[in-house]
Amino acid sequence: MNFFNHTISKILIHILFWTLFIFVSLFYFSDYYWTENPFLQYLSILVIIVYTNDFVLLPFFEKKKWYTLYILIIALISFLATQLYCYVFAQCGCSVAKCLSDYVWQTIVPIIFFSFIWILFRYLKKKDEVEAIQQKHTEMELKFLKSQINPHVLFNNLNTIYSYSIEKPAQVPDLILMLSNNLKHVLYESNATFVPLEKELNFIDNYIKFQEIRTEGVKTISYAKNMDRLNYTIAPLLLITIIENAFKHSVIDTNITIQIQVQNGVLQCVCENVFDDTKDKAEHQIGLQNLNKRLELIYKEKYDLTIDANNLYRVTLKLQLT
């Protein structure tokens, strides 16, 4: 799409310049006839010079980085073209210096202008290519980071269903329905860059319900939400990393506090728990590192992630929603 827009813009610039250039050149002369105004005859040669420079000279010398040689060649071409105009087309009989002072602008102005346009659009093309590569890299990295999240969440839910199929089979259908909704969210809806906040919170609600069942009698869960409205969007599977870590790395007989609040487009998620020093800290850190990477890729300067490990292990994420 950018290539198409750039091409159209470049064509329009060329048409506008030549129209303006011819008008100014003809206005500069008193006669408007082909036989009496040699500029119109010289114009065809000038067009050849300009587009030879545009399609041959500039790409070649820019690739070789021979900038000084290119300037010398362009200066020589401008000089010879001006002499051609003076002594062949106009037949003015003036001196070389007079010829250059009066007519060199007709050659040098188009060459300099279109050289600048060539450099400008080449820069824009390179910029688009770099942005496309960065976007592709970002998409691949986000898919990789999300793929590291999904198996952990699903594995825990499947373990819960398995336990209930033995101990409390009557509740298994409800659990399977919740798992089905979560699977739908993870496998399909989370492929988008942003998802409705309501769907993401439903996913978290189901996850916490599973955890309440799994940790019943072992851990106490305090979960609270406060929303001014739900018609926001959020990057999928961000909050689950913080919440899942609170369960995976907390001690037995502890209280896990989870608070999610949305006010004026700002989401705040706070998780508190007592950290279990006997568990693998590296795995915990990897999860938060992945979260940091995703936040930096998607939200850049629109988030704040803080970790306080003094008394309770407290993770706070503030996020500017869209």
C-alpha positions in Angstrom: 0.0 0.0 0.0 2.8 2.4 0.9 4.6 1.5 -2.4 1.5 2.4 -4.4 1.1 5.7 -2.5 4.7 6.6 -3.0 4.6 5.8 -6.7 1.5 7.9 -7.3 3.0 10.8 -5.3 6.3 10.6 -7.3 4.4 10.6 -10.6 2.4 13.6 -9.6 5.5 15.5 -8.4 7.2 14.8 -11.8 4.1 16.0 -13.7 3.8 19.1 -11.6 7.5 20.0 -11.9 7.6 19.7 -15.6 4.4 21.7 -16.1 5.8 24.5 -13.9 9.2 24.3 -15.4 7.9 24.6 -19.0 5.6 27.4 -18.0 8.4 29.4 -16.4 10.8 28.8 -19.2 8.3 29.8 -21.9 7.4 32.9 -19.9 11.1 33.8 -19.7 11.2 33.9 -23.5 9.3 36.3 -25.6 8.4 34.0 -28.5 6.2 30.9 -28.1 6.9 29.1 -31.4 8.9 26.0 -32.0 10.9 27.6 -34.7 11.6 30.7 -32.6 11.9 29.2 -29.2 14.7 26.5 -29.2 14.0 25.7 -25.5 11.0 23.5 -26.5 13.3 21.5 -28.9 16.0 21.2 -26.2 13.4 20.0 -23.7 13.4 16.5 -25.2 17.2 16.2 -24.6 16.8 17.6 -21.1 14.2 14.9 -20.3 16.6 12.2 -21.5 19.4 13.7 -19.2 17.1 13.9 -16.2 15.8 10.3 -16.4 19.2 8.9 -17.3 20.4 10.4 -14.1 17.3 9.1 -12.3 17.4 5.5 -13.5 21.1 4.9 -14.2 23.6 7.4 -12.8 22.1 8.0 -9.3 21.4 4.3 -8.5 24.9 3.3 -9.8 27.0 5.9 -8.0 24.9 5.7 -4.8 25.5 1.9 -4.7 29.2 2.4 -5.2 29.3 5.4 -2.8 31.2 7.4 -5.4 29.6 10.7 -4.5 32.5 13.0 -5.5 32.7 11.4 -9.0 29.0 11.6 -9.4 29.0 15.4 -8.7 31.8 15.9 -11.2 30.0 14.0 -13.9 26.7 15.9 -13.2 28.7 19.2 -13.4 30.2 18.1 -16.7 26.8 17.0 -18.2 25.3 20.3 -17.1 28.2 22.3 -18.8 28.0 20.3 -22.0 24.2 20.5 -22.2 24.3 24.3 -21.7 26.9 24.6 -24.5 24.6 22.5 -26.7 21.7 24.8 -26.0 23.6 28.0 -26.6 25.6 27.1 -29.7 23.4 24.5 -31.4 19.8 25.3 -30.5 19.8 29.0 -29.6 22.9 30.0 -31.6 23.3 33.0 -29.4 27.0 33.5 -30.3 27.7 34.6 -26.7 30.8 33.7 -24.6 31.0 30.6 -22.5 30.7 32.6 -19.3 27.6 34.5 -20.6 26.1 31.2 -21.8 26.5 29.6 -18.4 25.2 32.5 -16.5 22.1 32.8 -18.7 21.1 29.2 -19.4 22.8 26.7 -17.1 19.8 26.9 -14.7 17.6 25.2 -17.3 19.8 22.1 -17.0 21.0 22.1 -13.4 17.6 22.9 -11.8 15.8 19.7 -13.1 18.8 17.5 -12.3 19.2 18.8 -8.7 15.4 18.7 -8.1 14.9 15.2 -9.4 18.0 13.9 -7.6 16.6 15.2 -4.4 13.2 13.5 -5.1 15.0 10.3 -5.9 16.9 10.4 -2.6 13.7 11.3 -0.7 11.7 8.4 -2.1 14.5 6.0 -1.7 14.7 7.0 2.0 11.0 6.5 2.4 11.2 3.1 0.7 14.0 2.0 3.0 12.1 3.2 6.0 9.0 1.2 4.9 11.1 -1.9 4.5 12.7 -1.5 7.9 9.3 -0.9 9.5 7.9 -4.0 7.7 10.8 -6.1 9.0 10.4 -4.7 12.5 6.7 -5.4 12.4 7.3 -9.0 11.2 9.9 -9.5 13.9 7.5 -8.1 16.5 4.7 -10.4 15.4 7.0 -13.4 15.5 8.3 -12.5 18.9 4.8 -11.9 20.3 3.7 -15.3 19.0 6.7 -17.0 20.6 6.1 -15.3 23.9 2.4 -16.2 23.9 3.2 -19.8 23.0 5.3 -20.0 26.2 2.2 -18.9 28.2 -0.5 -21.1 26.8 0.7 -24.6 27.8 1.1 -23.6 31.5 -2.4 -22.3 31.8 -4.0 -25.3 30.0 -1.9 -27.9 31.8 -3.1 -26.6 35.2 -6.7 -26.6 34.1 -6.5 -30.1 32.8 -5.0 -31.4 36.1 -8.0 -29.8 37.9 -10.5 -31.6 35.7 -8.7 -34.9 36.1 -8.8 -34.6 39.9 -12.5 -33.8 39.9 -13.3 -36.6 37.5 -12.2 -38.9 40.3 -13.4 -37.1 43.4 -16.4 -35.0 42.3 -17.5 -36.1 38.8 -20.8 -34.2 39.0 -18.9 -30.9 38.7 -16.8 -32.0 35.7 -19.3 -30.7 33.0 -19.1 -27.2 34.4 -15.3 -27.4 34.5 -15.1 -28.7 31.0 -17.3 -25.8 29.8 -15.0 -23.3 31.5 -12.0 -25.0 30.0 -13.7 -24.9 26.6 -14.2 -21.1 26.9 -10.6 -20.7 27.9 -9.4 -22.8 25.1 -11.4 -20.7 22.6 -9.8 -17.6 24.0 -6.3 -18.9 24.0 -6.4 -20.7 20.6 -8.4 -18.2 18.6 -9.2 -14.9 20.2 -5.7 -14.3 21.6 -4.2 -14.3 18.1 -5.3 -10.7 17.7 -3.1 -7.9 18.9 -5.9 -6.6 21.1 -9.0 -8.3 22.4 -12.1 -7.0 24.3 -11.3 -6.4 28.0 -14.5 -8.3 28.9 -13.3 -11.5 27.2 -9.9 -11.3 28.8 -11.4 -10.8 32.3 -13.8 -13.8 31.7 -10.7 -15.8 30.9 -9.1 -14.7 34.1 -12.3 -15.4 36.1 -12.4 -19.0 34.8 -8.7 -19.4 35.6 -9.2 -18.2 39.2 -12.2 -20.5 39.6 -10.0 -23.4 38.6 -7.3 -22.3 41.1 -9.9 -22.0 43.9 -10.8 -25.6 43.3 -7.2 -26.8 43.0 -6.0 -24.9 46.1 -9.1 -25.4 48.3 -8.0 -25.8 51.9 -4.4 -25.0 51.0 -4.5 -21.4 49.8 -6.9 -18.5 50.4 -7.8 -16.4 47.3 -9.0 -12.8 47.6 -10.1 -11.7 44.1 -11.7 -8.3 43.4 -12.6 -6.3 40.3 -13.7 -2.7 39.9 -14.5 -1.4 36.4 -15.8 2.0 35.3 -16.7 0.3 32.0 -15.8 -2.8 30.0 -15.6 -1.4 26.4 -11.8 -1.3 26.4 -9.4 -3.5 24.5 -6.2 -5.1 25.9 -3.4 -7.2 24.6 -4.3 -10.9 25.3 -2.7 -13.0 28.0 -0.9 -10.2 29.8 -2.5 -10.3 33.2 -2.5 -14.1 33.4 1.3 -14.2 33.7 1.2 -12.2 36.9 -1.7 -14.1 38.3 -0.3 -17.5 37.4 3.0 -16.7 39.0 1.2 -15.8 42.3 -0.2 -19.3 42.4 2.9 -21.2 41.2 5.4 -19.5 43.4 3.5 -18.9 46.7 3.8 -20.9 49.9 1.2 -23.3 51.3 -1.3 -21.8 53.8 -1.0 -18.3 52.4 -3.4 -15.7 51.1 -3.2 -14.6 47.5 -4.7 -11.2 46.8 -5.6 -10.2 43.3 -7.1 -6.8 42.5 -8.0 -5.6 39.0 -9.3 -2.0 38.6 -10.1 0.1 35.6 -10.6 3.8 35.9 -10.5 6.4 33.1 -8.8 4.0 30.7 -6.1 3.0 33.1 -6.0 -0.6 34.3 -4.2 -1.6 37.5 -3.6 -5.2 38.4 -2.1 -6.0 41.8 -1.1 -9.5 42.9 0.2 -10.2 46.4 1.5 -13.4 47.8 4.2 -14.9 50.1 7.0 -16.1 47.8 8.2 -19.7 48.1 12.0 -19.6 48.3 12.2 -23.3 47.7 10.9 -23.0 44.2 12.8 -22.3 41.0 13.3 -18.5 40.9 14.7 -18.7 37.4 11.4 -19.9 36.0 9.6 -17.2 37.9 11.9 -14.5 36.4 11.6 -15.9 32.9 7.8 -15.4 33.1 8.2 -11.8 34.2 10.9 -11.1 31.6 8.6 -12.4 28.9 5.8 -10.1 30.3 8.2 -7.2 30.2 9.1 -7.9 26.6 5.5 -8.1 25.5 4.7 -4.9 27.3 7.6 -3.1 25.7 6.6 -4.4 22.2 3.0 -3.5 22.5 2.6 -0.6 24.9 6.1 0.9 25.1 5.7 4.0 27.3 2.1 3.3 28.2 2.7 0.9 31.1 4.4 0.7 34.5 5.4 -2.7 35.9 6.8 -2.7 39.5 7.8 -5.5 41.8 8.1 -5.2 45.6 9.7 -8.2 47.4 10.2 -6.7 50.8 7.5 -8.2 53.0 4.9 -9.7 50.6 5.8 -10.4 47.0 3.7 -7.7 45.3 3.5 -7.2 41.5 1.7 -4.1 40.2 0.9 -3.4 36.5 -0.5 -0.2 35.3 -1.6 -0.1 31.7 -3.1 2.6 29.4 -6.0 0.8 27.7 -7.4 1.6 24.3 
